[in-house]
Amino acid sequence: MNKKDECAIFQDLYELYIEEEVEEETKQWMMEHEVECAHCQNSRKDSEGNLSLHEDSEKISGIRIMTMSLYSMFLFLAIWMSVWYLW
């Protein structure tokens, strides 16, 4: 296997490696490759930044859902109070 193929495999398995969902033999190979390959070390740093961006987007999505839920509840209460007042 050439260096380019090894790097491609490393990049494909990196997220599973971080989550420790790879077999022990694969984990050992990835640790060795990570130490030897400067390209994969740089890519790893870039992907760690992307993971934090993904976490931030999940938080923003949660905030949007909460805001829309509160807005909907406020709208429901406003309509309910208007109808109740007219009776």
C-alpha positions as CSV (number, residue, x, y, z in Angstrom):
1,M,0.0,0.0,0.0
2,N,1.4,3.4,-0.9
3,K,1.5,6.5,1.3
4,K,-1.4,8.2,-0.4
5,D,-3.7,5.2,0.2
6,E,-2.6,5.0,3.8
7,C,-3.4,8.6,4.3
8,A,-6.8,8.2,2.7
9,I,-7.6,5.3,4.9
10,F,-6.4,7.2,8.0
11,Q,-8.7,10.2,7.1
12,D,-11.7,7.9,6.5
13,L,-11.3,6.2,9.9
14,Y,-10.2,9.2,11.9
15,E,-13.7,10.0,13.4
16,L,-14.1,6.3,14.5
17,Y,-10.6,6.4,15.9
18,I,-11.4,9.4,18.0
19,E,-14.6,7.8,19.3
20,E,-12.6,4.6,20.0
21,E,-14.8,2.5,17.7
22,V,-12.0,0.7,15.8
23,E,-10.4,-2.6,16.6
24,E,-7.2,-2.6,18.6
25,E,-5.1,-3.6,15.6
26,T,-6.5,-0.7,13.6
27,K,-6.0,1.7,16.5
28,Q,-2.3,0.7,16.8
29,W,-1.8,1.2,13.1
30,M,-3.4,4.6,13.2
31,M,-1.3,5.7,16.2
32,E,1.8,4.7,14.3
33,H,0.7,6.4,11.1
34,E,-0.2,9.6,12.9
35,V,3.3,9.9,14.4
36,E,5.0,9.2,11.0
37,C,2.9,11.3,8.6
38,A,3.1,15.1,8.8
39,H,0.2,15.4,6.3
40,C,-2.2,13.5,8.5
41,Q,-1.1,15.4,11.6
42,N,-2.0,18.7,9.9
43,S,-5.3,17.2,8.6
44,R,-6.1,16.0,12.1
45,K,-5.7,19.5,13.5
46,D,-8.1,20.8,10.8
47,S,-10.7,18.1,11.4
48,E,-10.6,18.9,15.2
49,G,-11.6,22.5,14.3
50,N,-14.4,21.1,12.1
51,L,-15.7,18.9,15.0
52,S,-16.1,22.0,17.2
53,L,-17.9,23.8,14.3
54,H,-20.3,20.8,14.1
55,E,-20.9,21.0,17.9
56,D,-21.6,24.7,17.6
57,S,-24.1,24.2,14.8
58,E,-25.9,21.6,16.9
59,K,-26.2,24.1,19.8
60,I,-27.5,26.7,17.4
61,S,-30.1,24.3,16.1
62,G,-31.2,23.5,19.6
63,I,-31.5,27.2,20.4
64,R,-33.6,27.8,17.3
65,I,-36.0,25.0,18.2
66,M,-36.3,26.3,21.8
67,T,-37.0,29.8,20.4
68,M,-39.7,28.6,18.0
69,S,-41.3,26.6,20.8
70,L,-41.5,29.6,23.1
71,Y,-42.8,31.8,20.3
72,S,-45.5,29.2,19.5
73,M,-46.5,28.9,23.1
74,F,-46.7,32.7,23.4
75,L,-48.8,32.9,20.3
76,F,-51.2,30.2,21.6
77,L,-51.6,31.9,24.9
78,A,-52.2,35.3,23.3
79,I,-55.0,33.8,21.1
80,W,-56.4,31.9,24.1
81,M,-56.5,35.0,26.3
82,S,-58.2,37.0,23.5
83,V,-60.9,34.4,23.0
84,W,-61.4,34.1,26.8
85,Y,-61.6,37.9,27.2
86,L,-64.3,38.2,24.5
87,W,-66.6,35.7,26.3
